[in-house]
Every structure is written in structure tokens, then in C-alpha cells.
């Protein structure tokens, strides 16, 4: 998904109860791209198996000072001048977790677990967060090859290198420490019973 408000935001784009799975992109944001001047709210979503940087990195060639092409992009990419409000989401098994060059983004009660999937062309290590302004990362559980590429996430209000969440087949964590964080699948409503 690519979101482009061009700074004309009346209300943020809302993604709720979504699954972003096994997407591929040549450059940035293999699941969601928030282009310049955009805002999105992302609630109870699962990001798994997404790979960015499959080809020539045209974003890196543009020379943005904050972008690090050697590490590549995340499943969620937030461009400068944009903002994401992420809550109760799970990012696992992606090429990278989140790269966020915006300011004021929030990542609350979410799981970032082993976003180390192979497949892109960027040569350096995979990360959970590559975020300029990490002040809004709170109450999240973070573990991967590199937890925090820029060292901006407050370790006191997050859990770094937690125990295995023990995901079930639908990616609900079974470990008790994760009772109030991360994605949960939405249950289908039970059909009403007909009475005569």
C-alpha cells in the first residue's frame, strides 16, 4: 500500500485488522509506504514475509541524507514529513521491520521479532527499527539481528531481547509476557441461529 497525502491531511488513512503478507517491492515499504506529507493509523495488523529492495535502489540514488541504502527499507517505510501511529501490531519474518524518517510517529504495544528474512539486495544487516525519532516507541517487544539501528529507542519503556513469543499458526503469541501486545486475528462473527 502506498499512501500519499501531499501534506493535505484531513484525517489519517486507517489500517485496522489487516494482514500484509509475502509482498515484494523493488525499493521501499514492502507492505506500506507513507510518502512525504502523509499520516496513517495502523491498528492490530500483521506484517510477515515482506521483502523490500529487490532491485536497483532508486530511492537511495536520490541521495536523501537520512536514508541508509546499505541496510535497506522496512515492511513499513515512513518518509520525512510523514507520521505513523502504530498500535498492537506484529512485525515478524520480514526483510526489515520499520524504517521511519518522519517525526512524531508512535509504536505502542507492538512486537518486532526476527525481521531477518533474506531476499533483498542491500548488503548490510537486517534491523527491527531504523527510526530517526524513537521517542514514540513505547511498550513494545523488540528482538532481531539489530534492534535499533540508530539507537534512538528508549530501552526503559520497551522490552529489548524478550523471550520467544511462541507464535501460533495465526501469529498470536502464546508466551504469557505478550498477553497485551501484538496482533490478534479477528474472529469471524458467529452466524445467528434461526428460530421457528
N, C-alpha and C positions, 0 to 999 in steps of 0.2 A: 504494500500500500504506500502510495506517495501522497503526502498532504502538503498543499501549497496555498497558504492564505495571503501571501504577499503583504503581510502586515495589516490586512483588513479583517481583523478577527472580531466577530460579534460574539461568538461563543466557540469554545474549543470543539474539535472533532472528537467524538466519543467512540471508543472501542471497549465493549464490555462483553465478557464471557466468550472471547474469541480464541481460536486455536490457529497459530501461524506455524505451519509445519512443512519442512522439506522444500523451502523456496530457495532459488538460486538467482544471483544477480551479478552482473559484470563489475559493478562498483560498490555503492554504499547501500546500507539499510536493506538487508536481505528480507526482512519481514515488514518493517515500517521505516520510511524516510520522512522526517519532518524538515521540509525545506525552509529556507530563510523566511523569517517573519510568520511562523506557524505555531499553533498550540494544539496539543491533544491531551485528552484524559484517557488513560488506559487502565481498566479495572478487571481483575480476575481473568487475565489472559495467559495463555501458554505459548511460549516460544521454544520450539525444539527442531533441531535438524536443519536450520537455515544457514546458508553459506553465502557470504559476500566476496567481492574481489576475485571473481572467476576469470577476469581478463584485464586488459590494459586499464590502468587506474587513471581515468581522465580527471577525476576529482583531485588526485594527488598532483597531476600535471599542472593544474590551475595554480598551485603554489600557496594555498591557504596556510597561514603561519601556524595555526593550531592543529591542523590535521597531520597525523603520523602515518603515512602510507606504508611504512615498513611493518607496521602491526596490522593494518587493515581496518575495516569497518565492522560495526556490530550488527546484530539482528535488528536492533533499534539504533538508528542514527538520527541525532538531533543537531541541526546546523546552527551556527551562531545566529542570534536574533530570534531563536525559537525556544519553546519550552514544553516539557512533558511532565504530566502528573500521573505517575505510575503507582498503583497500589494493588497488593495481593496478587502479584503475577509471579510466574516461574519462567526463568531463562535457563535452559539446560541442553547440553549437547549441540550447541550452535558453534559456528566458526569463531565468533566472539560474542560477548554479552551485549554491552551498551557502549557506544561512543557518543558523547554529548558535549558539544562545543557551545551550547547555549548558556543561559544563566537563569537561575530560579527554578530549575526542574526539581521535582521531588520523586523519590523512590522509596516507598514505605511498605513494610511488612511483606517483602518480596524475597524470592530465592534466586540466587545466582550460583549455579552449581555446574562445574566442569564444562564450561563453554570452550572446548578444546577440539572440536571437530576439524578434521583435515579437509582440504579441497580448494582453498583459495591460493593465490599466487604471492601474497605478502610473506616475506621470508622470516620475520621475527616471531616471537612467542605470542600465544593467544592470551586474552585477558577477559576478566569479568566486567570491569569498568575502565574506560578511558574517558574521564569526565573532568572538565575544567573547574566547575563549581560543584564540589561534592557535599556542600553543607546540607542539602536536602535529602541525602541518603540516610534513612533512619529505620531502625527496627528490622533490618534485612539480614539475611544469612548469606555469606559470600565465601566461595571456595573455588579455586581454579589454579592454572599454572601461574598467572599473575592476577591477584585480587584487585589491585588498584594501581593502574599503570602510572598515574600522575601523583599518587599519594595525597589525594585531596579528600578522601572519605574518612569521616571520624570513626575511629575504631572503638570509641567508648559507647557509641549509641547503635552499633551494629555488631553482629557476631561473625568474626573472621575465622575461617577454617573450622566450621562446625562439624559435628558428626554426620555421617551419611544420612540423607533424608529417607532412604529406602522407599523410592517411588514405586507405586503400584503400576499396573499396565496403563492406567489413565493419567499417570503423573501426579497423583495425590500422594504427598509424603506420609509415610506410616510412622516415622520416628516421632515420639511424643514431644520433642523440643519444637517441632514445626506445627503444633496444633493450631496456631493462629496466624500463620504466614503462608504465602504462596497460593497458587491456582488450585481451584477445586472444580471438577466438572459439574456442569449444571444438570440436575436430574430432570428427566422428562416428566411432565405432569401425568399423574395417573388419570386415565380416562374415567369420566363419570359413569357410574353404573346405572343402567336403565332399570327403572322400576315400573311395574304394571299394577 
